[in-house]
Structures are given as structure tokens and as C-alpha cells.
Amino acid sequence: MRKAAVISITEKGRELSLRIAQNAGFMSSERFCFQKHSDSGSRSFGSLAGLVSDIFDSFDALIFVCACGIAVRAAAPHIKSKTTDPAVIVIDDCGRFVIPVLSGHIGGANALAERLAELIGAEAVITTATDTGGLFSPDSFAAANDLIMTDMDAAKAVAAAVLDGEKVGFVSGYEYRNMPDALTSGEDCDIGLCVGAEHIEPFPVTLRLVPRNIVLGIGCKRGTDCQTIEKAVSYALGGAGIGSDRVCGVATIDIKADEPGLAGFCEKNGLELSVCTAEELMSAEGDFTASDFVKSVTGADNVCERSAVKCSGGSLILRKTALGGVTVAAAEKPVILDFERKML
């Protein structure tokens, strides 16, 4: 679930921020209210500039309930890149308009604005060219399908080609559905998209999109610290040629769920930890590296490989790799691309 900061300045804004936080089940909200107009459920602030400086990189979205100019001036000093900036949205304190002003596609501001507008009965004011024209957006497609964009210049070229009415090629190593008319399957185009983990460029100008669909299975000795786990993961992924940015989750056995080092690794890297019982791990289908010792301790003959497969629902692409008392494996979640999928 996306983490959003809802920031208000006036009393009307406070009331609207409370309404949003209480009803927006599609996001995790934290409220920040100007000290003169705050309540027990919010964090008060005296300086908007100071607040935004403190929280800009800590949230997926900043939702300002105030004048657009105030929000823009507060966010401007912290803007870095459309690939890393949070979504920034402005709502007037009367709740009439919801305006995405930053990270409309990759950050999901446009989609979030539409959801918020529906929630409070407002009008979403979307200004990005592809959205206003109802056209395909590579940024939105990538964000909604959890794909990593490897080249922003190529992404701009694709978007420009779509706006100019040029055909854009599409090649994918994964199943897909609802392909728009702006794209054509095959490689007979000057500009195109290629979805896959391998580094191939079938078009003269190719936007490579890499799926973030790797689940790590991790086993460790009791008391293993976060740094040791991080080193083992880096070693395993590096040896297999798997980018760490492709990892979407971590899996292990339930008796390791309370390991501080493992929890710290997941928190540091923004990854969800999934756990399985020994019985669930043993029900996983596949060819695994069995250990009688591991089975005697945990009840399952393998933790890392089995948990990766079980929790991903996919296939093993990295077998058990051990370092410093940590075992790491990786499985690839099945991918079905949908051009009509929305980010939220």
C-alpha cells in the first residue's frame, strides 16, 4: 500500500485531510496540520518548508490541501528526478479540484488524483499530454505493471512517437493483454518497447522494461545481523547477474519471522517479508537442495529455495547460495502484462 502524507494549513484543510485519511483505504495516510489548525490525530508543524524538507523522501505521495503556489514552492527545492520523486498532489481546501503537479505517471500522481477526486466528489485536473489525449503512456504502463525503465531518453522518444501518431513496436518475453492501437507486435519499427530481463535491443531506439518480480528466499542462523544478510544477498544476486532492483519481496520459514536482522534487511530495502510453515514449504513442487540437518532443525529440508518458490508462485532461477551463515535463493513470479492496468 502506498504511503501518503496529507498536509493541511487551514481549518477547512484540516477537516478535509481528516476525511481523506478516514476514507482513503487505497493508501496509508499520515496527517500533518499547521499548528494553529491541528488535532490529536495529526502531527503539527510550524514551518511548511521545514516539514517538506524532513519528509519529502519518506513518502510515496505528498498531498497538499492548500493553494497550488504554496505547494509548488515548498516542494521545488527537493525535486530531483521523475524516477525518484514522490507524487505531489494539490487539493484546494474547499475540495473542488485535485491537481497532480509532479510525478504524474511513474510516481502515480495522476491515478492517485483520480481516486482522491472520486472519494471527495471533486474534479481531477490532469494535464499530461498522453492522458488528456487518451493515449498510451510508457511511464504509466511501466508503473502499473511494476516494470523498471532503463532509459528515460528512450521513454521520452516512445512518448513523443505516440503523440506524433507513429507506430511503436512491442516485444515481450511475457504474456500480455489489451495492447493499444499505438503499439504493434514485432520488430519492424524504428522505436519500440522490449519487456524482459535479458539485455536485448530489437529496435534502433529501444525502451527496455525489466520486471520487478524476483522473490528472495532467505534462511539464516539465529541472531544473524542485517549487514551479514545484506552481504549474502548481494553476493548471491551478483553471482547470478540479477539486479537488486528487480527484487520485490523476501520469503522465509515462520520460525525466522522474528529475526531482527531479517526484518531490518526488509525494512531497509522496502521489501515485504512473507513466511510459510514447514508443512507449507514441504508442499512446494520442484527440485530442491535437500538437507537432513536443516530438516531436523526447521522441519523443512530446505528453507531458501522452497520459500522463494512457494511465496512467488513461480520458478527457481537462483539455487541455494550460502555465505556467512545465510542461505539465499531466488524465484521469478509469473508476469502477465496488462496495458489497461492502473497503478492503484
N, C-alpha and C positions, 0 to 999 in steps of 0.2 A: 504494500500500500504506500502511496506517495505521501511524503511528509511535507506539510504546508504550514507556513507562518501567516497568520491573518493579523494585519497591522491596522489599527484604527487611531484616529486623532480626536474626533468629536464624539458627543454623546450619541448622536444618531449612528455614527460609525460603530461605536461600541455595541449598540443594540443589534446592528446588522451582523457584526462579527460573531456575536453570540448565537444568533440564528443560524449562521453558516456552520459554525463549529458543532452545534447540536444536531444538525440535519444532514451534513455532507458526509455520508457514510462511505463515499468513494475515495476519501483521503483521510489521513491522520492530521488533525489540526491542533496547533498551539497558538493561543491568542496573545497579542501584545497590544496594550492600550496605553495611550498617553496618560500620564499620571493623574491629571485632573479629571479624566473620564475613564477610570478603570474599575474593575470589580474583583471579587475574590477568586474568580476562575481564570483571571488573566495575569500576565506579568506586566507591570507598569514600567514606563520609560519616560525619561525627561528630554532626551535628545534623539530625534529620529535618525540623524546622521550616525550617531554613535551606535544605536541599535542595529541599523542595517550593516554597519561595518562589522559588528560582532557576529551576526547570524547569516550573512549573505551566502557563505559556502556551506552552511549546515542544513539547509532545507532544499527540497526539490522544487518548491514553489514559494514565492513571496506574493501574497495577496494584499494589496494596499487598499484600504477603504478610505479614500481621500481624493483630493484633486490630482489629476494626471501629472501636472507640472511638479508637484511636491514629490511624488513617487519617482519620477524620472531623475530629478536632481539627487535624490537620496541613493538611487541605485547606480547612477552613472560612474562614479569613481571606482566601482568594483567590477565593472564589465570586462571580461577577458576574451571569451570565445563562445560562439554559438554551440560548440560541442560540450562545453563545461558549465556555462552559466545556467542558473536556475530559471524556471519560468517566472516571469514577472507579470502580474495582472493588476489592473486598477479597476475598482468599483466606486462609483460616486456614492456618497453616504446616504443618498435617498434610494439607492438600489435600483436605478433605472437602466444603467449601462454597465456592461462588463467588458473591459478592453484589454486584450493581451498585447503587451508592449515589448516583450523580449522573450526569445526562445519559443516562438510560436509552434515550430514543428518538432525539432529534436527534443526540446525541453517540455513539449506537450502543452504549452500555454493556450493554444487555440482550442484544443479539445477540452481542456480544463475550464476555459472560459464558457464554452457552450454548456457544460454540465452545471456550472455555477449559475449561469443565466436561467437555465431551466428550473433550478432549485428555488431561486428567489423571485422568479417571474420578471426577469429583466431581459434586455436585448444584448446579445453578444455582438460586439463590433469587431469583425475580423477584416484585416486589411491586406494580408499576404496575397500576392497575385494568383497563385495556383488555387487557393481556397476560394477567392472571390469569383474565379472563373470556373470553379468545379473541376479543376484539372489535377492530374497525378502529381504528387509531390514526393520526390525521393526521400526527403528528410522525414516526412510523416510516415511513409511506408517502412523505413528503417526503424524508426522509434516504436511503431505499433507492433512490429514483428521481432523486436529485440535483436536487431542487426547492427553490427559495428560498421560505421562508414570509414573507410580507409583513406579517402582523398576528398577533401572539401572542394578543391578546384574542379574535380570531375563531377561532384554533386551539383555544383553551380552550372556546369556545362549541360548536364542532363535536364535540370530545371529550365534552363534557357531554351533548349531544344523543344521541350514540351510546350512552352509558351509560344514558340515560333511555329508550332504545328508540324515539326519534323518527327519522323518515326524514330523511336528509340528501341534498340534491341534489348532482349532479355534472355539470359541464360541462367539456369539454376540447377544445382545438384540436388535440390529438394522438391518435393511435391508442392504445387501451388494452385490457387484458385482465384477466380474473379479478376483476371488480368484486364486492365483497362485498354481501351482502343488506342491510347497513345503509345503503347508498347507492342512489340511484335517478337514472337519467339524466333530464335535463330541468331546468326552472327553476321548477317548481311546488312550491317548498319555502320555508320561512322562513329556513333555514340551509343553506349549501352550500359546495362547493369549486369553484373555477374554475382550470383549468390553462391558462396561455397567457402570451404576452409582452405582450399588449395590456392596458391598464388598464380592464377592464370588471368590473362587479359585478352579476351577474344575480340575486342573492338579496338580501333585506333585510340579512342578515348573511352576507358573502361572505369566505371564506378564499381569497385569491389565491395561487396557487403558480406560480412562474416558473421555467422550466427553466434550469439552468446548462449550456448546450450550445453556447456560442459558441467557435469556434476562430479565433484571430487568425493571419493570415498577415503576416509582417513581413520586409521587406527593408531593408538599411541599408548605408551606406558603411563600409569597413574602419575600425575604431577608434572607431566611434560609442559614446559612453558611455551608461550606464544611464539617467541623468537625461534625456537627449535622446530616448531611445526611449520613456520613460515619458510625456513631454510629447506626443510624436506620437500615442501610443495614446490618451491622454486627449482630445486634440483630435479624433481620428477618431471615437471612440465617442460623445463628447459631441455632435458634429455629427449623428450618426445616431440619437441618442436611445437608445443601447444602454447599459444599466447595466454597469459594470465587474465587478460581482459575478456576471454571467452568463457570464463568460469561464472556460472550463475547460481551455484549452490554447493553445499557441503553435506555429506551424509556419514553416519556412523551408527554404532550399536547403542542401544538405550542406556547401557551402564556407563557410557562415556559422555552422556548428555550434560553432566555437571562439571566436566573438566574445565577449569578456568582458562587454561592455555588454549583449548579448542574454541571456547566461547569468545575469548579475546581475539583470536585469529579471524573468526567470522565477523565480529563487530568491527574490527579494524578495516576489513575489506568489504563491508556492506553485504555480507552473504548470509542467507538463511540456513540454519542448521536443521536437518531432518534426521530423525532417529528411527531405528527399527529394532524389534526384539530379535533375540537369537533365532526363534522359530520363523519369523518373517524372513530373516536373512537366508536361512537354510532352504526356504521355499523358492528363492531366486533361481531362475533357469540359466544355465551356461556352464562353461568350462572354467573352473576357478582353481587358484593355487591353494590347495588344502594344507592345513597344519593341525596335527593332533594336539600339539601344545596349546595353540590358540583355542581350539575347541574345548579343551579341558578347563581353560580359564574363563572363556566367554560363553560357551555353549554353541558357538558357530565356528566352523573350520576356517573361515576367512572373514575378516571384517571389512577391509577397504574395498576389495573387488565386489563383494556381494552387496554392500550398501550402496556403492555407486550405481550398480545395475538396477537394484531394487527401487531406489528413490528416483532414478532418472526415467525408468520405463524404457530405456534404450539399450545400447550395446556397449561393451567394454572396448575402449580404444587405447587404454594405458593399463598394463597389468601392474601388479603389486611391485612398488619400488620402495626400498627401505633406506632410511638414513636417520641416525641419532635416536633410535627407538621409536621412530614414526614410520608408518607404512601409508603409502599414497597410491591410489588408483583413480582412473577417470573413465566415465562413460558419457556417451553423447545422447542427449534427449532427442527423440524424434521431432522433426520440424515439418510443419505444414504452413506454408506462407499464404496469407490472405490479404489481397490488396484492399479489401473493404474493412479490414480490422482497424479499430480505433485504439488510441493509446490508453484510454481509460475505460 
